[in-house]
Amino acid sequence: MYDVHAIRRDFPILSREINGKPLVYLDNGASAQKPQVVIDAVTRAYSEEYANVHRGLHTLSNIATEKYEGVRNTIARFLGVADEREIVMTSGSTEGINLVAYAWAAPRFEPGDEIVLSVMEHHANIVPWHFLRERQGVVLKWVDVDVNGDLDPEAVIAAIGPKTKLVALTHMSNVLGTVVDMKTVVAGAHDKGVPVLVDGSQAVVHAPADLDAIGADFYAITGHKLYGPSGSGALHIRKERMEEMRPFFGGGDMIREVHKDQVTYADPPMKFEAGTPAIVQQIGLGVALEYLMELGMENVAAYERGLRDYARDRLEGINWLNLQGRSAGKGAIFSFTLEGGAHPHDISTVLDKKGVAVRAGHHCAGPLMDHLGLTATCRASFGLYNTAEEVDVLVDALELCHELFA
C-alpha cells in the first residue's frame, strides 16, 4: 500500500515552513527534493569513504570505485537495460544530448541533412541541434502538437524524409505533461532507417522505464529530477551506436595509451567518461534509484495518476484559469495562466507567500511558448510525495491571486 505520509517523512525538507506556511513543493519538474537516504549516502561518501576512482589501489579508492561502478548496474536495472556497458555516466540530460550531437551526429551530418523535433522540446534537446544548423547547415524539421497538447506519432514518422538523419524527441513534456508513444515512433523511424534520441528527463521520474522494449538508440536521463543529486545522470547508448561514436571529452580515464605521436582510446563506456567523474553525486543517484525501485515505479505511477486526476478536476473547475495541455494520459504537470493578464512571475510570488513553490517562465521551451502564443506560464509539477491536500492549498492560493489581479 502506498503510504504517502510515510514517504513524506523520508524527505526532511518537506517538514519546513516558507513564509510561516507549510511548504507545498510543486517545482518537481525543475528539480525534486532528496530523501534522507540520499543525503546520508552523500554525507558518508564525503566524510568516510572519499577518494578518486579507478586507478588507486588503496582501500578508500577501492571502496569509492566499487560504489561508483555499482551505480552503472543500478541505472541499467532501473531503466530496463540488459547490458550495463551501454550506460554512460553524465552530469545529466544536457551533457548526454550534447555528447550525442558532438560524438555521433557532427561527424556524419552534411548540409541539408535533417533532424526531426517536436515543438515541445526542452532547450537541452534543441540548442545542440541548432549548433549543427549553424555550423554544418543541418535542417531542423518541427512537428506540432494538437490542441490538447498530444503529439501524433504518425505525424512524426510522416515528417521523416530521405534526408532525415535523426529523430530527437522528449518522452514527456516538461510543460504540458504530454507523454509520447515512443515505441511507435522508434519502430516507425527504424523502419525508415533513422535513429532516435529520446530525452527521458521527465518520463522516467513518473513511470516504469523499459528501454530495451522501446528500442531507442539514445536515451538521456537527469539525476536531480529523480530525487538524486544535481550533477548526476546517464545516457543509454545502443552498442552499435557506441561503436560509431568518436570521443566527446579528452583526458584521463578515457584512454588506453597516450604517446607523443598517438593516442588510443578505452572501450565504451569509459571512452566517453573523461576525467574525474562526479563520484559522490553518482553514488547518491544510485541510492535514489534504489529508493525508487523499493517503492516500485508501478506504485509511484499509479499514485501520481490519482493525484493528477484530482488536480485536473480542481484546476479545470476554475473558469478564470487557462490550462495548457489537456492530453488524457498526461503526467502530473500543469502549466497555466490567469485571465486578466497577471504575469506568471507575479502569480508565483503570491503563491510563494502561501508556501507554494511553483515555477514561472518559459520553462526552457521557447518553441512551445511560440506555438502556444505565450511568453511564460506558471507550472505546478507534482512528485511522489505530494498530496491531494496540497492541491487544495494550491487552489486556495490561486483564489487569492485572482482576487488580487482580477
N, C-alpha and C positions, 0 to 999 in steps of 0.2 A: 504494500500500500504506500502511495506517495504521500509522505508527511511533509508538506511544505514548511510548516513551522519548525520542525526539527532541522530541516535543511537550512533554514534561515539562521539557526544558531551556529551553523558551521562558518558563517561569514561575519566576522566581528564588526565590520564597518556598518552593517545594517542595523546595529543597535544604537547608533549615534543620532544626534539631533542636528538639524540645519535650521538656523534662524528660529530656534526654540520649538521646532516641529520635528516629529519623527521623520527620518529620511525615507523618501519614496524614490528609489533609484530606478529611473526609466531611461537610462542612457546606455543600455547594454549593447546596442548596435555599434556604438563607438568603441566601448571597452567594458568588459564585465568585471565585477568585483571578484576577490580572491578568497577561497575558503582557507580556514586555519591550517589545514594540512599542507597547502601550497606555501603559505607564509612560513610555516615551521621548516619545510624542506629547504627553502631558500636560506633561511637563517642558519640551519645546520650545515648546509653546504659551504657557506662563508665562514662560519665560526669554528667548525670541527673538521671539515673534510676538503678544504680548498687546496687545489694545486692545478697546474696545467695538465692537459690530457695528452695521451698517445705516445709521447716519447720519454716520459720519465719511468724509471724502474723502481722508484721508492714507493713506500706504502701509500702515501696520500695521492700520488699521481695514479696509482693503480685503482684506488677507490673512485677517484673522480672519473677516470676513463671508463671503468665498468658501469658507473651510474649514467654517464653521458651517453655511451653507446647503447645502453639498455633502452634509452628513450626512443631510439630508432625503431626498435621492435615494438614498443608501446604504440607509437604513431601508426605503424603498419597495421597492428591489430585494430586500433580504433577506426582506421579508415577502410578496413576490409581489403588490405593489400597482402597478397601471399608472400611476396619477396621483399624483405626489408631493405635489400640493396637498391631498390627503386625509390627509396626515401632520401632526399637531400635536405639536410638541416639548413634553415634560413632564419632571417630575422623577422619573417612574416611574408604575407602575400605580395607585398610591393617588391621585395627583393626577389621572390620567386618568379614573378612575371617578368621583371627586368632581366633575370637570368635567361629565361626562355628567349626574350627578344634579342639579347646580345649573342648568346651562345648557340642558339639554334636558328633563329629567323634571319638575323642580319647577314650571315654568310651565304644564304641561299635565295634571298629575295632580290628581285630585279625590278627596275622601273616598270610600273604598270601592274605588277602583281598585287593581289587584293587580299585584304583581311576583312572578314565579316564580323561585325559587332552589333550589339543591341543598343538602343538609346538609353537603357537604364544601367549602363556600366558605371562602376566606380572609377575615379580617375586613375587608380592603380592599374586598371585594365584598359586604359585609353592612352595615357601620356606616353608609355613606352612605344606604342604603335605610331603615335604622332612623330616620335623620333625617327622612325623608319620612313614615315611620309616625308619629313623634312630633309632627311639625309640621303634617302635612296629612291625617292619617287614612288613609294608604295601607296596604293589607293585604299582608303577606308570606306567600306560599304556599311550603311546603317540600316537596321531593321527596327521598325516602330513597334511599340506595344499598342494594344487596342484600348478602347475607352475604359475598360476595367483594370487596365494595367497588366493584362496577360500577354505573354509572348508566344505566338503560334510557332511551334517547332517546324511546321511545314513551310512557314514563311522564311525561316532561317535557311532551311535546306534549299528552297527555291532561289535564295539570293546567292547561292554558291554557283559560280560560273567557271569557265575554263581557265581563268587567271587567278582564281582563289587559291591561296596557299595556306590559309589558316582560318578557322572559326574560333573566336575568343569571346566567351560569354560568362556572365555571372550565373551561378546556380540559384542564388536567391538575392533579390534586390534589397539593398540596404535602405532604400527609401520607401518602396511600395510594399515590400514583403513578398512580392511575387516569386513563386517557386517555378523554375523552368523544368520541363520534361527533358532532362539531359540525356537519358538513354535513347530517346527517339532522335534527338539532334545528333548525337555521336554516331548512331547507326546510319543515319542518312548522309552525314558528312563522309564517313568512311566508305560508304558505297560509291561516293564520287572521288575517293582517293585523297580526301582532305583531312588533315589532323585537326584536333580540337583541344583548345586550352580552356580550362574551367577555373573561374575564381570562386572558390568554395568558402570564402571567409565567413559568410553568414550561414550557409546551408548546414555545415557540419555541426554548428552550435545547437541546432534545434531539432535535428532528426538523425536517425542512424545513417551511417555512410557505408556504401558498398562500392568502392571504386573499381574493383575488378569487374563487377557487374555492369557499371556504367561504361567502362572501356575508354575513357578519355585518355589522350596522350599525355597531357599535363594537368595537374590539379594542385592548386595553391591554397594553403590554409595559414591562418594567423593565430598565434597562441594567446594573445591578450584578450581576444574575444571568447576564447574557450576556457575562461576562468584561470588562465595561466599568466605568467609574467609577460610584460612588454619585452620586445626584442627577441621573441621566440616564434618559431613557426616551422613550416616544412613545405617542400614541393615534391609531389609524386610525379615521377617521370617514367614512362614505359621504357623497358630495357632497350628496345630497338631505337627509340628516340635518343636515349643517352649516348648510344654509340655514334650518333650523328652530330653530337654537340662538341664544340670547342670549349676550353676553359673560359670562365667568366672573370674571376679574380685570380691573380697570380701571387704566389708567396709560399710560405711554409705549409706543410701538410698535404698540399695537392700535387706534390711532385714525387717522382720516383728517383731521378738523379738530376743534378744540376752541375754543368761544367761551363767553362769559358765559352765554348763554341756550340753547346747544345743543351737541351733540356728534354727530359721525358716525364710524362705525367702519370700520376697514380690512376688506378682503376676507379670508375664511378662506384659509389657516390663521392668518394674523397676527392676526385678530380675537380669537384665543384665546391669544395669547402676549404678555401684558403685561410691561413692564419689561425690565431687563437679564437675559437668559437665562443659563443655566448653560453659558456658551460653551465653556470648556475641557472640562467633563465631556461635553458632547455631541460635541465633536471626538474625545475619547477613545472614546466609544461607536462613532462611525463607524469608527475604526480597528479596534476589537474585532470589529465585524460583517464588515469586510473580511477579517480574520484567519479568522473562521469560514467565510466563503464560499470562501476559498482552501483551507481544509481540506476543504470540501464537507460540507454538513449531512447528505447521504445517508451519507457515510462516518462521520460522528460518530454518527448514529443506529444504523448497523449495529454499530459498535464497542460502543456502550453497551448494545445488546441482548445481545450476548455477555457483557458484564460483568454485566448484570442476571441473566442465566440462571445464571452461575457463582455469584453472590452468593446467589441464591434457593436453589440446590441446597445450598450450605453452611449457610445460615441455617435452612432448613426441616429440615435434618438434626439440629438441636439441639432435643431434646424438652422442654427447660425454657424455651425462648424462645417468647413469644407474639407472632407476627407479625400486624400489622394490614394488611389489603388484599392480596388474592390474585388480583387481576384478571390474566388471562392476558397481556394486552397492555400491562400497566402499564409505567411508566418505572422507571429505576433508583433508586427511593426506597423505603426500608424503615423502617417505624416499628414499634417493638417494646417489650415489657415483659418482665421476668424473673419467672418463677414464684417465689413466696416473699415478694412484696411489697416488694422493694427499690425505692426511689424512683428515677425516672429521673434526677434530679439527682445522686444518689449514683453511679449507674451511669456517668453522663457524667464525673464526677470521676475515677473509677477508670480509665476509658478514656483520659482526658487524661494520666494518669501514664504510659501506654504510648505517648504521642504521637498518639493517635487523637482527632480532633476531630469530635464529633457534636453535635447539638442536642437539648436536653431541655426539655420543657414542653408547652404546649397548641398550639404552632405557629400561633398566631393562627387557630385553627379551633374555637372554642368549641362551636358546634352539632354538629360532627362528634364531638368528645370526649363530648358528652352522648349522642349516638346510640350510641357505642361503649361507654358506661358507664365511661369513664375520665376521669381528671383530667389526665393527662400521659402522654407516651411519650418514648422516645429515638428519634431519627431519624438514620439514616445515608443521606445523599443523595450520589450519585456524579456525577462530571463527566467530561469528555472526556479528562482526564489521569490518572484513577485506574486502578489495575491489579488483576489477579487476586491478585497478591502482597499488596496492601493489604487485600483481602477476607480473606485468611488472617490477617493481623495483627489485623484486627477480631475475627475468630472467636477467636483465641488470647486477646485481651484480654477478651472476653466469658466465656471459660472461667475466667479469674481472678475476674471479678465473681461468677460462680456459686459458686466456692469461698469467696469472702468472705461472700456474702449468703445462701447456701442454708441 
